[in-house]
Amino acid sequence: MLQEKIRNLMAEATTAQAFRAHTPVGMQEPTVYIPTSAARSALMCLSTDSLTGLFDKDGRLRRTPNAAPSSDEIRLDSVVIANSRVANAGAHIVIYPEATKAHAVGKTGQVALEHVPGHVRSIELAVFSTVDVEEGGTVPTTPLPIQSSAIDWNLGVAKAVRFEISRSDRRKYSNPDELCAQVLATITLGLARAADEVLLSALSGMSLSPFTLGKAAAEGLMVGDLRALTSGAGAAIAHDGVLRASGVPAELTADMAGTIAGAFNRASVVVKDDVTVMFERIGNAGNLSVIAWASMLPIVNDPNKFWIVA
C-alpha cells in the first residue's frame, strides 16, 4: 500500500546517517567514515496507487469545517483529473508510462531497451464537397482530418516541488499515518496544478488570435465545445453567477496571465505514470526535506481552435 510505503520511508529518512563507519580488520574503532546518501525515495504510480482518508469518491479534498475522515479509496490519477482545471474545461489528462521494447544483443545474453513513443491523435470530421458529376467535376483534396503527436519523454517538461517538514511540525501528529496521507495529498493536488501550468504555458507561447464566435464557427466547433480559463482579464461574473469571458463559460487560474478561450477537449496533457518522491533529513534541527519529481508533455494538435480574449 502506498501510504504504508511512504510512511516507512519517512521514518527511515528521519534516522538516516550521512556516513557509514568502516572498521578495518584488527582495529577496535572505525578509521574511515564513508559518505552515503541519507535520502530515501520511492515511486508513486498514478495509474495503480490509491489514497484513502482525505478525498471523497469524486476525488475532491474534504475541507474544513466539513472535513471528516473518509473510507473512500481513490486512485491517484482520478485525483489529478478531478482537480485539474484544464481537465474540467475538457482537456484530456493522459497517464502514460515510459514504454520500452527489449532487443537481444548478439549471443551474449545482453538486452538493449528501445524507447517506443506513443501517440495522441485528434480525429475531426471529414468535410464533403459538392461535385457536379454532369460537368465531370473533380473531388478537391482536403487536409487529413487526423492529427497525431508523438509522446516523446525526451521532450517532456520536468516538474518538481520541494518543501520541508520541521521536527516540531512532525510532533504535532500523534499518528504518523495522518502526516503521510497529507503529504501524499498535497503532492497529488500539486500534480493537477502542474498539468494546468504545462498546458496553459504551451498555449500562451503560441500566436493566438483574438476570439470571435465567427472564428469558432469556422473551425466547426459547437458552443458546448468552448471553455475559457482566465486570470481575470477580459472576464466577468454575470447576473446568473457564472463567470464568462466574451460569453464563454470560464474558470479562474493562477497559472497564466490573460484569458484563453477555445476547445480544450482538443488538447491533452500527458503525465508520466511514475512520480518520484524523495525524503531526506537535513540540518542539525532534524528537518525533513520532501522532493517530488514528475514529467509532463502538453499536446495541442490544432492551435487554431484556441484564441485569446482581451
Steps between C-alpha positions, in 0.01 A plus 500: 500500500634842403437675832674226695799508264533878526455494878787251534722709272432812705590312818823369346596844370464661845768269643720451193869586538701690241802272547589138560770406749766254378703298750793313337587149608704507820385846604273569794351825375404643162781667313304620198157658462366448151243754376166345409169639389254568779216530251228243460282491189207313353278508194135600501320320218210723404308230315508238777573663839209626709433734791254454783373746756511854360313487169140419421398258227514781242861586579422823685693585814285514813549848643420656837256554663340204325820294495467147632693178456385314191503131428494564126803361320584685183779464248756777465424561132134559586602765753722674244223506239231613745706796621649614169334813364602428143345155540180657632505722191512187284871422455612140520743396775682196363694292754766326295803286593835511327451218251806299398568199281772247583744378233746214543858602421698228323562177689618660822162502671506876531187702434464846348190705572343705223277794586163457332306827477124501522271742321209729577268534202218743428230390257292771340214461254576463130352791303308383194481720190223531246617366164326564169508152353331607176778748429772248588603683812791373707503441876718758676768371735468616860756480782507172690244537783708278729779674690761317705765601753764264637541446873875548525624531857824652372287808432314480831481786749666415833292619795621489859402624844693518825386585851622428852325354803656613825541275801249710692244461221544123502443489875156654452382171352422224748444264207774503233250363248320835508813692403580246229150524353511880498841507330375267229183706463683829452738346245212347303306827501819675390524267200157618387611862510830413331303345213301824472816709488665280236208522257425867562867591456504316168188684384630836623816449294301462178395785272129496578261746337215684678187296561181544299201273461555509125846347537364226725224427248752489216691228689186289517462537877176494694423742782526211744860439391612844616651566841731771632764526770586842630714689748219756514572722199221503246261303721212593728239331717157536341170557682438125505821450700693336215850623415527566127762633261351649184189293573692173543471317837829552683695399808771684689863394490822630650718321247499756220440867435204591284215290366491213252178365350466202274424132461698355789357159413744507205804532731677255730759486774697177514623424853768239557356219708786486751557793735815492713464605864815553708547559874822621661587618849690826483671728750561456870138582583378181335286657229365257242533610137233374260565510124272372225589470131257459211517519122224643281444571133243745357326393180319758283441347159307798364585845645238654266233388745627734774484878529583779740232717661590862570 
